Amino acid sequence: MITEQLGKYNFEYRDNTLHWYGVNIKEIAENVGTPVFIFSTEEFVKRIRRLKENTDYDHLLCFSLKSNNNPYFILAAKKEGYGVDVVSGGELYIARKAGVHPKKIVFSGVGKTNEEIQMAQKEGILLLNIESESEYKAVKEISKSQNLNFGISFRVKFEIALDKLHPYLGVGKKESKFGINEDLALELYKNAISNGLPIEGIHFHLGSQIKDLEIFRKASELCENFLGKIESLGCKIKYVDVGGGLGLDYEKLEEPNLKEYIDCFKNIGEKYKVIFELGRYLSAPSGILISKVIRKKEKEGSKVFLVVDSGMTETLRIPLYKVSHKVIPVNLRNSTEKVFDIVGPICENSDYIAQDIVFPNLEEGDLICVLYAGAYTTTMSSNYNGRLFPPEIIISNQKYFVSRKRQDYQELFSRDQFEEQT
Ligand SMILES: Cc1ncc(COP(=O)(O)O)c(C=O)c1O
């Protein structure tokens, strides 16, 4: 069961019990209960430093909070000298609350409200990545009465084939709702120049789970070409925000070559400051989800179900994108392997964690560990079926602590009032 890959992430079985970065995972589950998310700031920082050490041009990492907004990941990115990428007032709020310097915050998103743009203005963030003509007009309106307190950047859609990506994840496509096509973007840059607005950057984000680095190379080339057109208008760009999207293999736990990814933007990095908005690459392998087997259902046709206490409310990306996560047992014991469906308790057929998985013969009360659970899990969680958000535990220096407590029923329904209306 213990593979070389698991060792690379500092997992090991000591006395047949899973440990991560030296911390006994079973002990956490016993003390805090399940389901529980466990995040390693050491793994997260190791990954950030890998980016830092391999990038030989001027850059800023803006960790994408949509992948994981745990305060200790934000604090770790900040401590490494980096910032964050936000897509809502909520994410901007938590970034500032964690003390991220406003000039290390970039704000993207196709539907920023006027209130959110005002919030960016008040905070004085680095870049507002404008995604439509209408949003540009709203920004221009603010500039009539106040000096803009953020740099302007337009999110441009380059003509790149993204057919290999999941249709929900290839967001840089020409027909997607995100960003602005090249012709319109050029017009808006011209307009912003003539209005003396503080144009500082350009932005693109192609999608998520991109494993073919050629896609990044191509985008970088097209962006350089486009930059030539804007600069010929007399506008000096400082920042090129290349988005995020670097993919991982969730089954084999294999990673892309980070240096090769960084080199995709070398042409740009020689002239501009490159902003990376990586999310998944940094956070996915920095988190696990521990769940307990609640029921074992054996006499159900050909299937044997392990019903565990987490499901699509915590790992929505499994049914949403029809993908899988590697699952391993927390305790190793000598037992014959069997074929199982590991499913959650939620009232949907789509509520599964693994189907037809060959697994040790677990019993009720046993624990499972879902790997690569640090990205698009907590941030995509819901209270569907009246379920509570699990706690988030940080492990660091061989110790652990609760960084976000488990929701309780009172908090779940704290927004409701129960007075009968006459
Ligand atoms: C604008 C933007 N930036 C960054 C990211 C982070 O992407 P990833 O987690 O795949 O690196 C996303 C996610 O899709 C995004 O929409």
The ligand as a MOL file (V3000), in Angstrom:
LIG
                    3D

  0  0  0     0  0            999 V3000
M  V30 BEGIN CTAB
M  V30 COUNTS 16 16 0 0 0
M  V30 BEGIN ATOM
M  V30 1 C -9.2310 33.5930 -12.5210 0
M  V30 2 C -8.6830 32.3590 -11.9100 0
M  V30 3 N -7.4290 32.3790 -11.4410 0
M  V30 4 C -6.8710 31.2830 -10.8570 0
M  V30 5 C -7.5680 30.0950 -10.7410 0
M  V30 6 C -6.9070 28.9380 -10.0680 0
M  V30 7 O -6.8250 27.8460 -10.8970 0
M  V30 8 P -6.0780 26.5270 -10.4240 0
M  V30 9 O -6.5540 26.1910 -9.0780 0
M  V30 10 O -6.4470 25.5190 -11.4430 0
M  V30 11 O -4.6050 26.8360 -10.4280 0
M  V30 12 C -8.8900 30.0310 -11.2190 0
M  V30 13 C -9.6550 28.7800 -11.1440 0
M  V30 14 O -10.2420 28.3040 -12.0530 0
M  V30 15 C -9.4670 31.1920 -11.8170 0
M  V30 16 O -10.7260 31.1810 -12.2590 0
M  V30 END ATOM
M  V30 BEGIN BOND
M  V30 1 1 1 2
M  V30 2 1 2 3
M  V30 3 2 2 15
M  V30 4 2 3 4
M  V30 5 1 4 5
M  V30 6 1 5 6
M  V30 7 2 5 12
M  V30 8 1 6 7
M  V30 9 1 7 8
M  V30 10 2 8 9
M  V30 11 1 8 10
M  V30 12 1 8 11
M  V30 13 1 12 13
M  V30 14 1 12 15
M  V30 15 2 13 14
M  V30 16 1 15 16
M  V30 END BOND
M  V30 END CTAB
M  END
